[in-house]
Amino acid sequence: MKKLLIALSFILSATPILAIDISGSVESRCTIADVTEGRYGNPNAYTLTTDPASNGVVPVIRADTTLANAYHLNVSYPTSFSSSPSLSDNVTWTGAVSVKATGESGMSGYHAASTTTNGGATRQYALSVAGSVWIQSTSVAVYGGNRAFPGGTYKAVVVAECVAQ
């Protein structure tokens, strides 16, 4: 009996085991595109602004979703320069993110229903309706309590991302 159990255990342990991978890919049903590239105007020596009255251009992005209630859209106004001349003092940032236009009537309440994080610099929209929404992001940078910005090129980035719910 003992020999039979030993032989049976060898047979069972010699049985091949097969593992098969399963893979797949998911394409986001939420996309973001830039519509209008922003530009800073310089109304005085210590201010950079996207305000059109100061020769600035407000950046606009478009978010498209084909699936309702599946994504949040997070959009932030800049809180630092991505590139600039060397700055020896602090820059104070203010700005706002808001809905510029919507493609569907059900999106009209997006801004009122949105929330903010990151000290108000990031606004989150629940994309509860399939379609397109255009978001604008204004920003103002003031240098060192009214010190003149050094000459050069200044760049900042508006961050927009679709986040699956």
C-alpha positions as CSV (number, residue, x, y, z in Angstrom):
1,M,0.0,0.0,0.0
2,K,2.9,2.3,0.9
3,K,4.5,1.7,-2.5
4,L,1.2,2.4,-4.3
5,L,0.9,5.8,-2.5
6,I,4.5,6.7,-3.3
7,A,4.0,5.8,-7.0
8,L,0.8,7.8,-7.2
9,S,2.4,10.9,-5.7
10,F,5.2,10.7,-8.3
11,I,2.6,10.4,-11.1
12,L,0.5,13.4,-9.8
13,S,3.6,15.6,-9.3
14,A,4.8,14.9,-12.8
15,T,1.5,16.2,-14.2
16,P,2.3,19.3,-16.2
17,I,0.7,22.6,-15.1
18,L,-0.1,25.2,-17.7
19,A,-0.5,28.9,-17.1
20,I,-1.8,31.1,-19.8
21,D,-1.6,34.9,-19.7
22,I,-4.6,37.0,-20.5
23,S,-4.0,40.5,-21.7
24,G,-5.9,43.4,-23.1
25,S,-5.8,47.1,-23.6
26,V,-8.1,49.9,-22.7
27,E,-8.4,53.1,-24.7
28,S,-9.5,56.1,-22.7
29,R,-12.9,57.4,-23.7
30,C,-11.9,60.8,-22.5
31,T,-9.4,62.9,-24.5
32,I,-8.0,66.4,-24.1
33,A,-6.9,68.8,-26.8
34,D,-5.5,72.3,-26.7
35,V,-7.7,74.8,-28.6
36,T,-6.0,78.1,-27.8
37,E,-2.4,78.4,-26.7
38,G,-2.1,81.0,-23.9
39,R,0.2,84.0,-23.9
40,Y,1.2,86.4,-21.2
41,G,0.8,90.1,-21.5
42,N,3.0,92.4,-19.5
43,P,0.9,95.4,-18.5
44,N,3.5,96.7,-16.1
45,A,7.1,95.8,-15.0
46,Y,6.0,93.4,-12.3
47,T,2.9,91.6,-13.7
48,L,2.4,88.8,-16.3
49,T,-1.2,88.0,-17.1
50,T,-3.4,86.1,-19.6
51,D,-5.9,89.0,-19.5
52,P,-6.7,90.0,-23.1
53,A,-7.0,93.7,-21.9
54,S,-3.3,93.5,-21.2
55,N,-2.4,91.8,-24.5
56,G,-2.6,88.3,-23.0
57,V,-4.3,85.3,-24.4
58,V,-6.4,83.0,-22.2
59,P,-5.5,79.3,-22.9
60,V,-8.5,77.0,-23.7
61,I,-8.6,73.2,-23.7
62,R,-11.3,70.9,-24.9
63,A,-12.2,67.6,-23.2
64,D,-14.3,65.0,-25.1
65,T,-15.8,62.0,-23.5
66,T,-17.9,59.3,-25.2
67,L,-19.0,57.7,-21.9
68,A,-21.0,59.6,-19.3
69,N,-20.2,59.3,-15.6
70,A,-16.9,57.6,-16.2
71,Y,-14.3,60.4,-15.8
72,H,-13.5,63.5,-13.9
73,L,-11.6,66.3,-15.6
74,N,-9.0,68.1,-13.5
75,V,-7.7,71.4,-14.8
76,S,-5.1,73.6,-13.0
77,Y,-4.0,77.1,-13.6
78,P,-0.2,77.6,-13.3
79,T,1.4,78.1,-9.9
80,S,5.0,78.3,-11.2
81,F,7.0,78.9,-14.3
82,S,8.1,75.9,-16.3
83,S,10.9,78.1,-17.6
84,S,12.0,81.6,-17.0
85,P,15.1,83.8,-16.4
86,S,16.6,83.4,-12.9
87,L,14.3,85.0,-10.3
88,S,15.7,86.1,-7.0
89,D,12.3,86.9,-5.4
90,N,8.9,85.2,-4.9
91,V,6.2,85.2,-7.6
92,T,2.6,85.4,-6.3
93,W,0.2,83.4,-8.5
94,T,-3.6,83.9,-8.9
95,G,-5.9,82.5,-11.5
96,A,-9.2,80.8,-12.3
97,V,-10.4,77.8,-14.2
98,S,-13.9,78.0,-15.7
99,V,-16.2,76.5,-18.3
100,K,-16.0,78.6,-21.5
101,A,-18.5,76.5,-23.6
102,T,-20.3,73.2,-23.6
103,G,-21.4,70.9,-26.4
104,E,-24.5,69.5,-24.8
105,S,-27.2,71.2,-22.8
106,G,-26.8,68.8,-19.9
107,M,-23.3,70.2,-19.3
108,S,-24.6,73.7,-18.4
109,G,-24.2,73.0,-14.6
110,Y,-20.6,71.7,-14.8
111,H,-19.0,74.8,-13.3
112,A,-21.5,75.2,-10.5
113,A,-21.1,71.5,-9.6
114,S,-17.3,71.5,-9.8
115,T,-14.9,71.4,-6.8
116,T,-11.5,72.9,-6.1
117,T,-8.3,71.5,-4.6
118,N,-4.7,72.6,-4.4
119,G,-5.6,75.9,-2.8
120,G,-8.1,76.6,-5.5
121,A,-5.6,76.2,-8.4
122,T,-7.2,72.9,-9.5
123,R,-10.8,72.5,-10.5
124,Q,-12.5,69.1,-10.9
125,Y,-15.4,68.6,-13.2
126,A,-17.5,65.4,-13.1
127,L,-18.1,64.6,-16.8
128,S,-21.6,63.3,-16.3
129,V,-22.7,63.8,-19.9
130,A,-21.0,62.4,-23.0
131,G,-19.8,65.2,-25.3
132,S,-17.3,68.1,-25.4
133,V,-16.6,70.9,-22.9
134,W,-14.2,73.8,-23.4
135,I,-12.3,75.0,-20.3
136,Q,-10.3,78.2,-19.9
137,S,-7.6,78.9,-17.4
138,T,-6.6,82.5,-16.6
139,S,-3.4,83.3,-14.6
140,V,-1.6,86.3,-13.2
141,A,2.0,86.3,-11.9
142,V,3.2,89.2,-9.8
143,Y,6.9,89.4,-9.0
144,G,8.4,90.2,-5.6
145,G,5.9,92.7,-4.3
146,N,6.1,95.0,-7.4
147,R,9.7,94.3,-8.5
148,A,10.4,94.3,-12.2
149,F,10.5,91.0,-13.9
150,P,13.9,90.4,-15.6
151,G,13.8,90.4,-19.4
152,G,13.4,87.1,-21.0
153,T,11.0,84.4,-22.0
154,Y,8.5,83.1,-19.4
155,K,6.5,79.9,-19.8
156,A,4.0,78.3,-17.5
157,V,1.8,75.2,-18.0
158,V,-1.9,74.6,-17.6
159,V,-2.4,71.0,-16.5
160,A,-5.5,69.1,-17.7
161,E,-6.1,65.4,-17.1
162,C,-9.0,62.9,-17.4
163,V,-9.2,60.7,-14.3
164,A,-11.3,57.5,-14.4
165,Q,-13.9,57.5,-11.7
